[in-house]
């Protein structure tokens, strides 16, 4: 009888192992086929830097994910960012269909930061806003950001 119970336990473990392996694979980034982000916005998914107009001010790494969130797609902050970065209120990112501005939204779909594309192809808050924020692409491990050289 004891041997029969041991076999039943081993069999049950073998049958549930694939299901457990699938459920623990949430650490793996989803493929583009699983992405909630439309194809025309896929280039926004990934690591960015929020910077201030003052170059001596610290920068804030931000990650635009491809997972749905209220008002758009989820945002992650890989590091703690100091004030005045509004990281405690930003929950999602999206793009305004009318002017293609990048929107950083709170959990109630209110715009926290609206970053408009300027003539250099960078995104920044409106001129005259204080503090003025810039979205730099891509975020590099060495902390550099900005436009990629075409070299």
N, C-alpha and C positions, 0 to 999 in steps of 0.2 A: 504494500500500500504506500509506504514511504517513497519507494522508487517511482511509483506511478505519479505521485504528487510532484516529485522533482522534475520528471519529464514534462509535466503540464506547465510548471513554472518556466522551464527553459524554452518550451514551445511558445508560450505567451510572450516572453521577452523577445524572442526572435521575430515574432509577428509584429510587435509594436515598435521595434527599433527603427524601421524605415520611417514611420510616422513621426517619431521623436526627432530623427535626424532632419526631417523636412521642417518641423516647427522650430528647430534651433538654428536654422539657416538664415534668420532675420538679420544677422550681422553682414551678410553678403549684399552688396548693392544690387538693386533690381536691374534687369536688362532693359534696354530701351523698349522692348515689347511690353514690359510691365509698367512703364512710366506713365504717370498721369498727365505729364506735360505734353502739349501738342508739339508736333514736329517743328513748327516754325519758331518755337521758343526753347528748343533743346539746347541751343548754344548758351543759354543763360544758366543752365544747370551746372553746378560746380562751385569752386572756391573763388571768392572775391575779397577785396579789401574795402572797407569804409575808411575814408581819410577825411581830415579837416583841411580847410584852406591854409591853416598855419602848418607848414611842413615840419616844424619841430614838435607838433602834437603827436601823441601816439596814434597808431592805426588800429583798426578793429577788424579781424578776420571774420568773414561771414560766409556761410555755405547755403547756396540755393539748392534745395533737394528737389527730386521729382515726385515726391509724395504729396498727395492732396492734403490741404488744410483749409480751414474756414477762410474764404476769400481768395484762395489761390493755392499755393504750394508751400510746403513747410520750409522754414528757415532754421538753421542751426548756427550757434556761435561756438567754434572750437575752443575759444579762450574767453576769459572774462575781460570785458572792455570797460574802461573808465568812463565817467561822465565827461562830456555831455552826450556820449553815444546812448541812444534810447533802446538799448538791447533788452531791457526788462519788459518792454511793451511790444516789440516786434515779434510777430508769430508767423507771418506768411509773406510771400512775394508774389507779384503778378505783373502784367504789363497792360497798360491802358490801351485799348484798341483804337482810340481816337487819335492819340499822338505818340504812341509807343513809349511813353514814360515808364520807367520801372517804379513800381509802387511797393513800398514796405508797409504792411498792414498789421494792426493789432488783432486780437482774437475776436473783436466785434466788427471787423471789416472797415475800420476807420483808418484812413491813410495817416501813417506816422511820418514817413518821408516819401516825397515825390521827387524822383531823380530824372531830370529831362536830359535827353541826348543833346550835347553841344556840337559845335562845328568840328571839333577834334575827334568825335566819336566816343567821348567819355560821357559819363552820366553824372550830373550834379544837381544839387538843390538850387532853387531860384536865386539869382544874383540879388544880393542885399539881405538874404536870410542869414540869421546869426544863431548858432555857428553854421557855416556853409559846409555841406558834406559832399564828398565825391565818391563814386563807386569806381574802383580801379580793378582792372582785369589783366591777367589772372593773379591770384594770390600765389606768391612763390614762397618756398620754405625759408628763404633767406630774408623774407619780410619785404622784398621789393614788389612793386605792383605797377600797373600802368599799361600803356599800349604796348603791344608786341611789335618789335622791329620786324620788318619784312625781309631781313637779311637771310 
